[in-house]
């Protein structure tokens, strides 16, 4: 244990003292935020404002088609239709002409058939759908007048039925759409973090082993320690590196969220009409309160416990595989044929877990969260929705037992492979090393 501790300490200090680690740890959150901002600016820069001239032969659309910041309607006299169409090509001030025919005998089918939009440039899908939606709303109002239906009556008819759901297995708690959305969001975040953690830092273990093997440093190290101690020290050392990095990122995220929240509140107060407009559209305070209430209803001690257990066991399980791969090959090119065996089960567990959102207690969710190869991500995806205790215990026992067994197998491969040079490892060779 003392040797494992010393190797873990050495691996940890070696990694965290690298300039690349310090730069990546400090800049990664900033780069992610900056990348998101650039993507947002790209979408913003690609937005267009279209000006559409409207020739309304029916007379029912005048004043009903409302312009906005992305689309402007300009009503022109019907007698200018031919001239406007002839002059459209090359006209840089107008993007299209919307021609709406005469409405005869309330024949809306004929109106739809004869209506047309003539353009001189590419009109985006969103713009076209907005025009269609605006026309549809006007026609809808006209049909309501014909049928003698008031607008408030139609709104009453369109009002959806809200069904309150009470879950007796969760102490009669109300399970509404917002609560389900919060659970789904938390589930996906925890699952994705675990998946990325295992992939990124598992590969780091493999590369560390491969680097020392190629530099022949390992020959000196194993003269003092056992190969198994070296392997476990590397895995635990990289684990501490990852936890350190995540701790710093979480702290930066919390501080950043507090700063941005204060800054956003001050900025919003100084925008003329900003608060009023936002509050008219959406009561953000109420939504935030509901989300906070939904989060507080979750069993966070259990969620945190399960996350840590499956997070660490899953990482050690797959890191032992990556360590074995790193010891069995001579270069990174050869790792490709073996890393697929580690990535595929994780991908199967992650993508299979997306279907758990609709039925967390279904057979697929059960088996994905029980089988050790997929349980590190699948069980974490299920836990916010609630998992029976017996399933949780069974999954932990199976994952723990399989992890110990995998460490044993990886240790046998590591013991032989770490000193093998110029001999391309095959599955047959690996089997011999395991049996030896």
ZIHUVEN-V419438 format. One record per residue. RES is the residue in one letter. BURIAL is 1 if it has 16 or more other ideal C-beta (glycine too) atoms within 10 Angstrom, else 0. Layout:
BEGIN
RES/BURIAL
RES/BURIAL
END
This chain:
BEGIN
X/0
X/0
X/0
X/1
X/0
X/0
X/1
X/1
X/0
X/0
X/1
X/1
X/0
X/0
X/1
X/0
X/0
X/0
X/0
X/0
X/0
X/0
X/0
X/0
X/1
X/0
X/0
X/0
X/0
X/0
X/0
X/0
X/0
X/0
X/0
X/0
X/0
X/0
X/0
X/0
X/0
X/0
X/0
X/0
X/0
X/0
X/0
X/0
X/0
X/1
X/0
X/1
X/1
X/1
X/1
X/1
X/1
X/1
X/0
X/1
X/1
X/0
X/0
X/0
X/1
X/0
X/0
X/0
X/0
X/0
X/1
X/0
X/1
X/0
X/0
X/0
X/0
X/0
X/0
X/0
X/0
X/0
X/0
X/1
X/0
X/0
X/0
X/1
X/0
X/0
X/0
X/0
X/0
X/1
X/1
X/1
X/1
X/1
X/1
X/1
X/1
X/0
X/1
X/0
X/0
X/0
X/0
X/0
X/0
X/0
X/1
X/0
X/0
X/0
X/0
X/0
X/1
X/0
X/1
X/0
X/0
X/0
X/1
X/0
X/0
X/0
X/1
X/0
X/0
X/1
X/1
X/0
X/0
X/1
X/1
X/0
X/0
X/1
X/1
X/0
X/0
X/1
X/0
X/0
X/0
X/0
X/0
X/0
X/0
X/0
X/0
X/0
X/0
X/0
X/0
X/0
X/0
X/0
X/0
X/0
X/0
X/0
X/0
X/0
X/0
X/0
X/0
X/0
X/0
X/0
X/0
X/0
X/0
X/0
X/1
X/0
X/0
X/0
X/1
X/0
X/0
X/1
X/1
X/1
X/0
X/1
X/1
X/1
X/0
X/1
X/1
X/0
X/0
X/1
X/1
X/0
X/1
X/1
X/1
X/0
X/1
X/1
X/1
X/1
X/1
X/1
X/0
X/1
X/1
X/1
X/0
X/1
X/1
X/0
X/0
X/0
X/0
X/1
X/0
X/0
X/1
X/0
X/0
X/0
X/0
X/0
X/1
X/1
X/1
X/1
X/1
X/1
X/1
X/1
X/1
X/1
X/1
X/1
X/1
X/1
X/1
X/1
X/1
X/0
X/1
X/0
X/0
X/0
X/0
X/0
X/0
X/0
X/0
X/0
X/0
X/0
X/0
X/0
X/0
X/0
X/0
X/0
X/0
X/0
X/0
X/0
X/0
X/0
X/0
X/0
X/0
X/0
X/0
X/0
X/0
X/0
X/0
X/0
X/0
X/0
X/0
X/0
X/0
X/0
X/0
X/0
X/0
X/0
X/0
X/0
X/0
X/0
X/0
X/1
X/0
X/0
X/0
X/1
X/0
X/0
X/0
X/0
X/1
X/0
X/0
X/1
X/1
X/0
X/1
X/1
X/1
X/0
X/1
X/1
X/1
X/1
X/1
X/1
X/1
X/1
X/1
X/1
X/1
X/1
X/1
X/1
X/1
X/1
X/1
X/1
X/0
X/0
X/0
X/0
X/1
X/0
X/0
X/1
X/1
X/0
X/0
X/1
X/0
X/0
X/1
X/1
X/0
X/1
X/1
X/1
X/0
X/1
X/1
X/0
X/0
X/1
X/1
X/0
X/0
X/1
X/0
X/0
X/0
X/0
X/1
X/1
X/0
X/1
X/1
X/1
X/1
X/1
X/1
X/1
X/1
X/1
X/1
X/1
X/1
X/1
X/1
X/1
X/1
X/1
X/1
X/1
X/1
X/0
X/0
X/0
X/1
X/1
X/0
X/0
X/1
X/1
X/0
X/0
X/1
X/0
X/0
X/1
X/1
X/0
X/0
X/1
X/1
X/0
X/0
X/1
X/1
X/1
X/1
X/1
X/1
X/1
X/1
X/1
X/0
X/1
X/0
X/0
X/0
X/0
X/1
X/0
X/0
X/0
X/1
X/1
X/0
X/0
X/1
X/0
X/0
X/0
END
